[in-house]
């Protein structure tokens, strides 16, 4: 089983329209709009699409939004102020 940790949700990750269009041209699953109607990127959807394209079927996505979940660190929610940090480890299994 592959497990992904929390991340900012596509409905929260506001980006300039040009950036969204450039990224989505390469990976359509990332195209998103925020809850308030502005351009966004859905990075978790993009990761899931890449994994599916590689044949990785056993993935568990932890759908917790770091922007809206006060139990998680968020640089954006803190307005750029220092916050805690998260780290991930990726390794190939035999």
C-alpha positions in Angstrom: 0.0 0.0 0.0 1.2 3.5 -0.8 0.1 6.2 1.5 0.2 10.0 0.8 0.2 12.5 3.6 -1.8 15.7 4.0 -1.3 18.6 1.5 -3.0 21.7 0.4 -6.2 20.9 -1.4 -7.0 22.1 -5.0 -9.8 24.2 -3.6 -7.3 26.1 -1.4 -4.1 26.4 -3.6 -4.6 29.6 -5.4 -2.1 30.4 -8.2 -2.0 32.8 -11.2 -4.1 31.7 -14.1 -1.0 31.4 -16.4 0.7 29.0 -14.0 -2.4 26.9 -13.7 -2.7 26.7 -17.5 1.0 25.8 -17.9 0.9 23.0 -15.4 -2.5 21.7 -16.5 -1.3 21.6 -20.1 1.3 18.9 -19.0 -0.9 17.3 -16.3 -4.6 18.0 -16.8 -5.7 16.5 -13.5 -4.1 19.4 -11.7 -6.5 22.0 -13.1 -8.7 23.4 -10.3 -10.6 26.4 -9.0 -10.6 27.6 -5.4 -13.7 27.7 -3.3 -13.8 31.4 -4.0 -13.6 31.0 -7.7 -10.0 31.8 -8.6 -7.4 29.7 -10.5 -5.9 26.9 -8.5 -3.8 23.7 -8.8 -4.8 20.4 -7.4 -1.4 18.9 -6.7 -2.7 15.8 -4.9 -4.9 15.0 -8.0 -1.9 15.4 -10.2 0.2 13.0 -8.0 -2.6 10.4 -8.1 -2.9 10.7 -11.9 0.8 10.2 -12.3 0.8 7.2 -10.0 -2.2 5.7 -11.8 -0.4 6.2 -15.1 2.5 4.3 -13.8 0.2 1.4 -12.8 0.4 2.1 -9.1 -3.1 1.0 -8.0 -2.9 0.6 -4.2 -2.7 4.3 -3.0 -4.3 5.8 0.0 -4.7 9.5 -0.1 -5.0 11.4 3.2 -7.4 14.1 2.1 -6.6 16.7 4.8 -6.2 20.2 3.6 -3.2 21.9 5.3 -4.7 25.4 4.7 -8.0 24.7 6.4 -7.0 22.1 9.0 -5.7 24.0 12.1 -4.0 20.7 13.3 -1.6 20.9 10.4 1.2 23.3 9.5 0.5 25.8 6.7 2.9 28.4 5.4 0.0 30.1 3.5 -2.4 30.1 6.4 0.4 31.7 8.6 0.8 34.5 6.0 4.4 33.6 5.4 5.3 33.6 9.1 7.5 30.7 10.4 5.6 27.4 11.0 6.5 23.9 11.7 7.8 21.7 8.9 6.8 18.4 7.5 8.9 15.9 5.6 8.3 12.8 3.5 10.3 9.8 2.6 9.8 7.9 -0.7 11.4 4.6 -1.4 11.0 1.8 -3.9 10.0 -1.6 -2.5 11.1 -4.8 -4.1 
